Structures are given as structure tokens and as C-alpha cells.
Amino acid sequence: MRRGCISLGNVNCDRCKQAVPYPERYLVVDEKDEKEVESGQAVRYCVKCAFEKGYAHYKKEKGDQVVTFLPEPEVGQG
């Protein structure tokens, strides 16, 4: 499962080890989606690493381009 979160200032990216400052966004992925994770664990990715892993993308919303962690809809689906 993917969960988009907002940092309270005490979160580090598990991939690049950089601190995610308050109030930046980050992604939490549990072991069902991530093969590198031990059972029962979750991984935290900063926005940059989430893009590099393919978990983040841009979408248009109300005329603005925003970052989303939701999976992209497949072609042909609404």
C-alpha cells in the first residue's frame, strides 16, 4: 500500500538518507509493493526518490500541475 504523508520534521528517506523537512511530503510503501523490504516493514521515500522509483508522477488538477503518489490510470480507464 502507498501512503502520501507530510513530514513533521523527524523523517529520513530510506533510499537517499536525506531528512524530509517539515512540511514536505513523502511516501510510505509497505512490503506488499516493495520487494526490498523485510516483512512487516515500511519504506519512506522523499519526493525525488519516489519519482526515481516510479511511485510519483505529475497530474493536472484544476489547471495546475501537481505531484501525486497515486498510481497512474491505465489507458482506456477513466
C-alpha positions in Angstrom: 0.0 0.0 0.0 1.2 3.5 -0.7 0.5 6.4 1.7 1.4 10.0 1.0 2.4 11.8 4.2 3.5 15.2 5.4 6.7 15.3 7.4 6.8 16.6 11.0 10.5 17.2 10.6 11.7 13.9 12.0 11.6 11.7 8.9 14.5 10.5 6.7 14.3 9.0 3.3 15.3 5.3 3.4 16.9 5.5 0.0 19.0 8.6 -0.1 19.1 9.1 3.7 18.2 12.8 3.4 16.0 14.4 6.0 12.5 15.3 4.9 11.9 18.7 6.4 8.5 20.0 7.8 6.1 20.3 5.9 7.4 18.5 2.9 5.6 15.4 1.5 7.0 11.9 1.5 5.8 8.4 0.5 5.4 5.4 2.7 5.4 2.0 0.9 4.7 -1.3 2.7 6.2 -4.6 1.9 3.4 -5.7 -0.4 4.6 -3.2 -3.1 8.3 -3.2 -2.4 10.5 -6.3 -2.8 13.5 -4.7 -1.0 11.6 -4.5 2.3 11.6 -7.1 5.1 8.3 -8.5 6.1 6.3 -6.2 8.5 8.4 -3.1 7.5 7.7 0.0 5.5 9.9 2.2 3.4 9.9 6.0 3.4 10.8 7.9 0.2 11.3 11.6 -0.3 9.6 13.1 -3.4 12.8 12.9 -5.5 13.3 9.2 -4.7 9.6 8.4 -5.2 10.0 9.9 -8.8 13.1 7.8 -9.4 11.4 4.6 -8.2 8.3 5.3 -10.4 5.9 5.9 -7.5 5.3 9.6 -8.1 4.1 11.5 -11.2 2.6 14.8 -12.2 -1.1 15.2 -13.0 -3.2 18.2 -14.0 -5.7 19.3 -11.4 -7.8 22.4 -11.8 -5.3 23.8 -14.4 -2.3 23.3 -12.2 0.3 20.5 -12.3 0.6 18.7 -9.0 2.6 15.7 -7.7 0.7 12.6 -6.8 1.7 9.2 -5.4 -1.5 7.5 -6.7 -1.0 5.0 -9.5 -1.5 6.4 -13.0 -4.8 5.2 -14.5 -4.2 2.8 -17.3 -5.0 3.9 -20.9 -8.7 3.4 -21.6 -9.8 3.8 -18.0 -11.4 6.9 -16.6 
